Amino acid sequence: MDLRCMGTKVLRVSFVQPPTMTLSEDQRDSSVYVSNLFCHTSEDDLKEMFQPCGTIMEIKILYEKRNGVSRGIAFIRFANPTEATACLLQWNDTILDGATTPIVVKYAKDC
């Protein structure tokens, strides 16, 4: 740990190791990141949209801590990498009904 003085304030600097990944390599390859979703998009909406691409193992929607509103971002893990690729090819740059901005779908490991 390092202490630095900045005027009347003391800045404390320390190094933190990144958390270890709990997903296997295959699971990381099977996950996609989706952004530009509507803030009211639910897990059921995402299942309905992406289920035709393959078996969905897990969906995680990111929410604002302050107010609990969706950030318009989700991570979706499929049963295998082939299904994640199918999702990416089918949905990336798609403009959803009522939207003006296309959704972005990319491999989660690239985020």
Buried (B, 14 or more C-beta within 10 A) or exposed (E): EEEEEEEEEEEEEEEEEEEEEEBEEEBBBBBBBBBBBBEEBEBEBBEEBBEEBBEBBEBBBBEEEEEEEBEBBBBBBBBBBEBBBBBBEEBBEEEBEEEEEBBBBBBBBEE
